[in-house]
Amino acid sequence: MNTDLHRLDRVTEQIIGCAFQVANGLGSGFLEKVYENALVIELLRAGLRIEQQKSIPVLYRKQVVGDYIADLLVENSVLVELKATKLLDEIHMAQCLNYLRAANLRLCLLINFGRPKIEVKRIINGF
């Protein structure tokens, strides 16, 4: 378990570093998709495995009742949800928790590029 936590920490550090590179390169004011595409470039350059616009089914009583699209899934273990908004809201954190539960994952990084300095929140699913 400790090894898993160390691996998650290492991956999240790399993701955050790449996000800062994107923010420094582009600044604020673009749409989310622009930041997503730029972050994909940086993550791939860092040697990370990513899935962009990953479809994840939502189950209710063991039946699929819908799905959601994760902005990024990194190393098959960290969800990345991107925003380009003035302020992060509680609904954004709730969205990440729901995504984590549906994907049965532990960690989501909520990254907001909509301000002059990017905001990064670590959302953890307690299972």
C-alpha atoms as one frame of an Amber mdcrd trajectory, in Angstrom:
protein
   0.000   0.000   0.000   2.833   2.409   0.850   4.311   1.720  -2.584   0.992
   2.664  -4.204   0.883   5.947  -2.286   4.469   6.767  -3.267   3.655   6.003
  -6.901   0.549   8.223  -6.764   2.586  11.024  -5.195   5.233  10.726  -7.902
   2.647  10.753 -10.693   0.746  13.706  -9.226   3.977  15.675  -8.853   4.708
  15.093 -12.537   1.167  16.094 -13.551   1.304  19.271 -11.489   4.718  20.147
 -12.904   3.371  19.712 -16.430   0.316  21.833 -15.578   2.575  24.662 -14.396
   4.536  24.439 -17.650   1.292  24.794 -19.606   0.129  27.694 -17.439   3.461
  29.475 -17.838   3.404  28.916 -21.578  -0.204  29.840 -22.313  -1.278  32.087
 -19.455  -4.975  32.372 -18.645  -7.941  33.126 -20.872  -8.227  30.104 -23.169
 -10.959  27.465 -23.225 -10.518  24.237 -21.249  -9.886  22.212 -24.409  -6.813
  24.305 -25.252  -5.322  23.581 -21.818  -6.273  19.920 -22.087  -4.511  19.520
 -25.429  -1.435  21.387 -24.209  -1.319  19.313 -21.020  -1.500  16.115 -23.079
   1.602  17.248 -24.971   3.498  17.901 -21.718   2.395  14.652 -20.080   3.469
  12.625 -23.091   6.823  14.455 -23.133   7.201  13.472 -19.458   6.753   9.835
 -20.464   3.381   9.338 -18.787   0.645   7.109 -20.173  -2.578   9.027 -20.667
  -6.060   8.524 -21.971  -7.807  11.675 -23.153 -11.611  11.959 -22.967 -11.855
   8.557 -21.272 -15.395   7.183 -21.082 -16.186   5.653 -17.681 -19.496   3.879
 -17.034 -21.670   4.783 -14.051 -23.276   1.789 -12.364 -26.392   1.564 -10.253
 -27.245  -1.834  -8.783 -24.607  -3.335 -11.051 -26.229  -1.930 -14.184 -24.865
   0.816 -16.393 -27.085   3.891 -16.070 -24.867   6.320 -17.915 -21.294   7.325
 -18.370 -19.106  10.328 -17.983 -16.078  11.486 -19.851 -12.931  12.096 -17.830
 -10.737  14.861 -19.241  -7.616  12.790 -18.611  -6.721   9.509 -16.993  -2.997
   9.372 -16.222  -1.092   6.136 -15.622  -4.457   4.405 -15.227  -4.580   5.737
 -11.660  -5.083   9.529 -11.514  -8.055  11.384 -12.951  -7.408  14.938 -14.080
 -10.360  17.296 -14.352  -9.584  20.620 -16.013 -11.396  23.917 -15.611 -10.894
  27.404 -17.018 -13.117  29.381 -14.699 -12.808  32.394 -12.413 -13.514  30.383
  -9.282 -13.629  26.734  -8.382 -16.884  25.796  -6.719 -17.969  22.961  -4.416
 -19.794  21.423  -7.379 -16.438  20.916  -9.122 -15.124  18.986  -6.101 -18.345
  16.936  -5.934 -17.990  16.172  -9.636 -14.474  14.824  -9.026 -15.644  12.645
  -6.133 -18.435  11.194  -8.257 -15.967  10.474 -11.050 -13.608   8.765  -8.619
 -16.378   6.561  -7.253 -17.564   5.605 -10.727 -14.012   4.770 -11.831 -13.131
   3.109  -8.515 -10.020   5.271  -8.251  -8.472   7.056  -5.310  -7.196  10.412
  -6.607  -8.332  13.227  -8.866  -6.466  16.431  -9.577  -8.784  19.367 -10.194
  -6.788  21.973 -12.106  -8.119  25.451 -12.871  -6.347  27.464 -15.563  -8.893
  30.322 -15.446  -6.933  32.595 -13.132  -3.545  34.284 -13.518  -2.076  31.617
 -11.178  -3.324  28.058 -11.675  -5.167  26.336  -8.849  -4.639  22.656  -8.102
  -6.816  20.654  -5.709  -6.213  17.032  -4.770  -9.523  15.224  -4.335  -9.250
  11.874  -2.570 -11.831   9.108  -2.610 -11.884   7.349   0.755 -13.632   4.309
  -0.771
